[in-house]
Amino acid sequence: MKILICDNLNQQVYKELEKIGDCFDISKSLSKDEDLANHIKDSEIVVIRSATKLTKEVLDKAEQLKIIARCGVGIDNVDLDFAKSKNIFVTNAPSANLISVVELTVALIISASRKLSLADSHLKKGEWNRSEFLGYELYGKTLGIVGFGKAGRLVADRMKSFGMSIVFYDPYVTDWNGSEESVELDDLLRTADVVSIHVIKTKDTENLISKDMLDLLKPSSIIVNTSRGGVLDEDYLFELLESEKIFGAGLDVYSNEPPENVDRYNGLNLVTTPHIGASTNEAQLKAGLETIENIKKILAGDESVAL
Ligand code: NAD
């Protein structure tokens, strides 16, 4: 059985895959698109993370493909409908990355509230002008969570320990156990001190946090997105930061990855990371092993783990 590995995997995960079939690793290829187009023809399993895009055009070349295994949660890089139409099972690891992305979100919130990115580059340039870095405490402030699913709830739990009160917007959540308050999106943006976005990317969430929505933010607010690029209007966010109409922001995900015109970020209270929410040893190991279990189940005839 030919297994095509398109993105970088944990070594232990790689070894487990070798027990299932013959692995071809194109994750470090300099001509990956070409290699993908060639190798997908006779591959039976394709293993990806978020970087590889399995579009209709790519999948159309697959002649033997049975399983697409996504080591992580989001499957917006796979044409799911087309895969299903070709009877290809698609499986993922929906919870494995959670703690890692939640911890990164907390890091971005704290960094923006204390201007850590600006302060760090300031000191490394040999400067010591402490008055430039007046931040604010999170204690007693309101955190607004957009998308109150697995990640959103875990971020809320952690930020409660900082003394923040939590409001959320999620039209699909009708019951929950905690002290959080459900509000409309415009009210959340108008009132929250920190806004953290945790929606999945769908046609409905595309540009959910639009220019008009961003205009509702308070001048003292921080907005953080570790969900998916394209759910907020990044260009307008930069305009708000440049004109100091909001206090700060944190981004791990972008509409185009890698993003363009990054020089524009310099000097802003904007903490950026290159989509590393799931980039921890623990997350990659968990996601890989969970995905392998799913592959084994599908091969054994259990389709319950397929999307
Ligand atoms: P989840 O499915 O558990 O939660 C998503 C929530 O969004 C759900 O509660 C759903 O009801 C809500 N939602 C859907 N449409 C909405 C809308 N129009 N308005 C408001 N809420 C809406 O997903 P999760 O596991 O919590 O993951 C959240 C996001 O984090 C996903 O986009 C995922 O891709 C992303 N993620 C990013 C990284 C990273 O590396 N940065 C890693 C893991 C996950």
Boltz pocket constraint, residues with backbone or C-beta under 6 A from the ligand:
constraints:
  - pocket:
      binder: B
      contacts: [[A, 73], [A, 74], [A, 94], [A, 97], [A, 98], [A, 101], [A, 146], [A, 147], [A, 148], [A, 149], [A, 150], [A, 151], [A, 152], [A, 169], [A, 170], [A, 171], [A, 172], [A, 173], [A, 197], [A, 198], [A, 199], [A, 200], [A, 201], [A, 202], [A, 204], [A, 205], [A, 208], [A, 226], [A, 227], [A, 228], [A, 252], [A, 253], [A, 275], [A, 276], [A, 277], [A, 278], [A, 279]]
      max_distance: 6.0
